[in-house]
Amino acid sequence: MEGFLVDVGDLTKLLMAKEGLRREDDIDNKLAYEFSDCLWSIIILSEKYSIDLEKAFLKTMKELEIKLKK
């Protein structure tokens, strides 16, 4: 979990750079890496805690779609 938090922090810095709030070289490649790294952490954590991530994701997206239609 601590590693995931570090990865989210790194992702935050890169997103700030993408928005012009920080300086960073090769932003798009670094962003792709960090997004993938964060996704990996989420997958590993969901497996550790026996969460069916696909099922949870689809349920959440359906709920969000309903909320957005209101």
N, C-alpha and C positions, 0 to 999 in steps of 0.2 A: 504494500500500500504506500509506503514511504517513497518508493521508486516512482510510482504513478504520480504522486504529488509533485515530485521533482520534474517529471515529464510534462505535467500540466503547466508548471511554471515556465519551463522552456518554451512550450507552445504559446503561452501568453506573450512572452517576449518577442517571439517571431511574428505573431499576429499584430503586435504593436508596430513592429518594423514594416510589415506589409501595409499598414495604415499610415506609414510615414512618421510615426512617433518615436522611432528608434532607428539606428543605423545598423544594417546587417547585409552581408554579401550573400548571394546565392539563396535568396529567401525561399523561392518556390521549392527547390530541392530539399531544403532544411524543413520546410513546412510539411512536405510529403512524408519525410522520415518521422517527424514528431507525431503527426496524426496517426501514422501506422504504429508507432511505438505506444501511444496512448491506447489505441484499439487493442493491441496485444495485451496490455495490462488489464483492460476491462474483461477481455475473454478469459484470461488466466484467473482473475478474481471471481468471475461468475462461475467458472468450473469448480474452484476451490469451495465455494459456498453453495454448490449444487443448484444454481439458478439456470433455467433453460432460457438463455439469452435471446434466442430467436423468438420464442413464444412471448417473452416479456416485451421485446422490442415491438412486435406486431400489435400486441395489446395496447401498448403506450401510444403508438402511432394512430391507431384507430380512435383512442380517446382524445388525442390532440386534434385529429381531424374533426371530430364532433364539436369540440370546443371552438375551433376556428370558424365553423359554419354558423355559430350563433351570432 
